[in-house]
Amino acid sequence: MSSLALDRIAILALLLLSLFLTGRGWLADHPEHNPWAPLSLDEGQGWATGRKLGGLRADAQTCAAFLERADIAVQPLEPTGEGSCRREDRQQLASADALGLALSPARAQTTCAVDGAFAWWIRHGVEPAARTHLESPVARIEHLGTYNCRRIGGGQNGNWSEHATGNAIDIAAFVLEDGTRISILGDWNAAVSGAGDEQAAFLHEVRDAACTAFATVLSPDYNAAHADHLHLDQARRAGGWSTCR
C-alpha cells in the first residue's frame, strides 16, 4: 500500500475519532438526547425522552431508580388482589406531593410506572402549560380513581382495564392557587363557545404532554365515556407503541 493511501486512511481515522469525541461530548452536555443516560426529572424533552419514559413501564427497577434520583420518596405497599386484578406493583402515588401539588382524593394507589410518568407530566406538562395559559399555578389535581377491578367498558367480556391492576389514573380537574377550578367536563370545549379559551387551551396542552409520558391517553376527543376525564395508563405493549386520543 502506498504512503499516500496510508495517509488518507490516517486522516479518515482521525476525522472519525474527532467526530466520535465531539458527539460524545455533545451528548454529555445534552443528556435528554442521550439514550444511554438515565432519565432525569430535570432534563428537558429530547430525542431519547420517549424511549427512557417507556423504560419506566418496562422495568420496575428502572422506574424506582428514576423516582429516587428525583427525590420522590416512595411508600411501597404489599401486593393484593387475585387473578387479573392481582396488584404486585403497588405504592402510594408520591410524585404529586413531592412536586408541591395536592391530590384529591389523597393517598391514591398506583404502580411505579404511573407514579414516574405522573412526575414527568407535572414537571414538563402541567406546570409549563399553567405558566403559558393561566394566571395562577396549579395547586391541586382532582382524579376519579386509579384501581377498579373491571374490564374495559365495564362489561363481562373483553380485555381487562389497566385500572384492574392500578396501572391507570383518571384526571377530572385542576384547581389553581387562586381557587379557580378547571374541569375536563366543563372546560374542555369552552373555546368552541368563545369563552374560556385559555382554560381549554391549558387542558389540551396537558393532554398532549401526557402523551409523551404515558402509554395510553384518552380524552373527550376519544369518546363520550371520557367526556369528564383524561384516562392515563401505563399499559405494556409489544413494540412499545402508545395511544393518544
Secondary structure, DSSP 8 states (H G I E B T S, - for coil): --HHHHHHHHHHHHHHHHHHHHHHHHHHH-GGG-TTS---TTS---TTHHHHHHHHHH-HHHHHHHHHHTT---EE---B--GGG-BSS-EE--HHHHTT-EEESSS-EE-HHHHHHHHHHIIIIIHHHHHHH-SS-EEEEEEEES----BGGGSSSS-B-GGGGT-EEEEEEEEETTS-EEEHHHHTTGGGGTS-HHHHHHHHHHHHHHHHH-SEEE-TTT-GGGTT-EEEE----GGG--EE-
